[in-house]
């Protein structure tokens, strides 16, 4: 008699995302379509993004650091975590690259003091956990076109410091900004990257880089493993819930991890 209204969901996920970015919430909700789950966003001002979801051709680094500043992020996480959530994911890859793994661990420890006991994950920690779980090697990281070379070098250092077998980090994602990217362009960019690097795994980083719709096609066509920013973040947030196996069509991570 009564229709599902979202209140009795099996899983409630909070997502912290740049103010003009719809990608993390959209992709996470799509992956959860077979589960009674809800996604609840909180937004942080990010100067390189503009009304309508556009982004600067290359993002400046100061706003990346500002995103994780205590005056900004702690208030946002505390407010979001006041809701009855099961986990909170920080959907912002570039801050992980910028601050490095040690400061990222310190960030999570700091935020745990304001998250009311709710599980916290960053995209960086989620990616490393997924890579280790699947035992992945020869990983090429396809950063979005709006990452510059210095940020990519910091991405290389981020993974090297954690002894992850990353062979390249390049801003090789499709150009044109978040709203111009589609699955076909993503698949083409990945194919070129694999051809150039000989990678056996591609991590499509940048939570605003549209990617999940191409995962299954790429894995089938190229016989590689594909990870994406929002995919690994959701996977990590679902740890211990028993719900991972019910996510279908979005990569080997959910079927084998």
Number of C-alpha atoms within 10 A of each C-alpha: 3 4 5 9 8 12 10 11 12 13 19 21 23 27 26 22 24 25 17 20 25 18 22 29 23 13 20 21 18 14 20 19 13 12 15 15 17 20 17 15 18 18 17 18 16 19 18 18 16 14 9 10 16 16 21 14 14 14 19 15 16 11 15 21 14 17 21 19 13 13 10 13 20 20 16 17 24 16 14 22 23 12 14 12 18 18 22 27 24 26 28 26 22 25 23 25 21 22 18 19 18 12 12 19 15 11 19 16 12 13 19 17 11 18 23 17 12 16 20 22 19 25 27 27 19 21 24 17 17 21 21 12 12 13 11 17 17 16 25 25 27 25 27 25 21 24 21 17 15 11 22 22 15 18 28 20 19 22 20 13 12 12 10 19 17 22 17 18 24 20 18 19 28 25 16 15 20 22 16 12 17 16 17 15 17 24 22 14 17 27 16 12 20 17 11 10 13 13 21 16 24 27 21 27 29 26 29 27 28 29 27 25 19 21 23 16 18 22 19 11 10 15 11 17 23 27 26 25 28 33 28 26 28 27 21 23 22 18 12 8 11 8 16 21 12 14 18 16 15 21 24 17 22 19 13 10 16
